[in-house]
Amino acid sequence: MSVKVLAIGKKHESWVSEGIDRYAQRLKKPFDLTWQLLPHSAREAAASRQEESARLLAKIGERDHVVLLDERGQNVDSPGLARHLQARFDAGQTVTVVIGGAYGVDETLHDRADFVWSLSKLVFPHQLVRLILAEQLYRAQEIAGGRPYHHV
């Protein structure tokens, strides 16, 4: 059981790496966090979306619980995310979070997702999304453990 993040994009910038490392070091099983960055496609629009989605799908395990980040997805609060993740861990599933490229993901990958999650109706740069994701995973861990990091 763990959280695996698959993301299209460049290596983390130093300020992003520092922030992600800060939260990742605080995570405990089953919230172990691994990152796999896949390069952008050289293609445009639909062709890019299709190529990147195929590469992402190839990295997803058959039994993985796939969480797709998409601004058109469902908004959940932090306690709701904590409950969602804990239920997956209790079921013995690996959670794979997918961050698509600039053109998003194709329908095949979208259909493979078990949960389509929106961080916000706003659109954020991919580097910032990664940092927000790391913090929210840490927050979910703390909520699930009943610790006081999250104030209601």
Residue pairs with C-beta under 8 A, 6 or more apart in sequence:
1 29
1 30
1 32
1 89
1 92
1 93
1 94
2 29
2 30
2 31
2 32
2 33
2 34
2 94
2 95
3 30
3 31
3 32
3 33
3 34
3 85
3 94
3 95
3 96
3 97
3 137
4 34
4 36
4 64
4 94
4 95
4 96
4 97
5 33
5 34
5 35
5 36
5 96
5 97
5 98
5 99
5 130
5 133
6 36
6 38
6 56
6 59
6 60
6 96
6 97
6 98
6 99
7 35
7 36
7 37
7 38
7 98
7 99
7 126
7 130
8 37
8 38
8 39
8 40
8 41
8 52
8 56
8 99
8 100
8 101
8 102
8 126
9 37
9 38
9 40
9 99
9 101
9 126
9 127
10 37
10 39
10 40
11 37
12 20
12 35
12 37
12 127
12 130
13 127
16 127
16 128
16 130
16 131
19 131
19 134
19 135
20 35
20 130
20 131
20 134
22 134
23 33
23 134
23 135
23 137
23 138
24 33
24 134
26 138
26 141
27 33
27 137
27 138
27 141
28 141
30 89
31 85
31 137
31 138
31 140
31 141
33 134
33 137
35 130
36 59
38 52
38 55
38 56
38 59
40 48
40 52
40 101
40 102
41 47
41 48
41 51
41 52
41 101
42 48
43 51
44 103
45 103
46 103
46 106
48 101
48 102
48 103
49 100
49 101
49 103
49 104
49 105
49 106
50 106
52 100
52 101
52 103
52 105
53 100
53 105
53 106
53 108
53 109
54 108
56 98
56 100
56 105
56 109
57 108
57 109
57 112
59 96
60 66
60 96
60 98
60 112
61 94
61 96
63 93
63 94
64 93
64 94
64 95
64 96
65 88
65 91
65 93
65 94
65 95
65 96
65 114
65 115
66 96
66 98
66 112
66 113
66 114
66 115
67 95
67 96
67 97
67 98
67 113
67 114
67 115
67 116
67 117
68 97
68 98
68 100
68 105
68 109
68 110
68 113
68 115
68 116
68 117
69 97
69 98
69 99
69 100
69 117
69 118
69 119
69 129
69 133
70 100
70 104
70 105
70 110
70 116
70 117
70 118
71 118
71 119
71 120
71 121
71 122
71 123
72 116
72 118
73 115
73 116
73 117
73 118
74 115
74 116
74 117
74 118
75 118
75 120
75 121
76 84
76 117
78 136
78 139
78 140
78 143
78 150
79 143
79 150
79 152
81 117
81 136
81 139
81 140
82 139
82 140
82 141
82 143
82 144
83 144
84 115
85 95
85 137
85 140
85 144
86 140
86 144
88 95
89 95
97 133
98 105
98 109
98 113
99 126
99 129
99 130
99 133
100 109
102 126
110 116
119 129
119 132
119 133
119 136
124 132
138 149
139 149
139 150
142 148
142 149
142 150
143 149
143 150
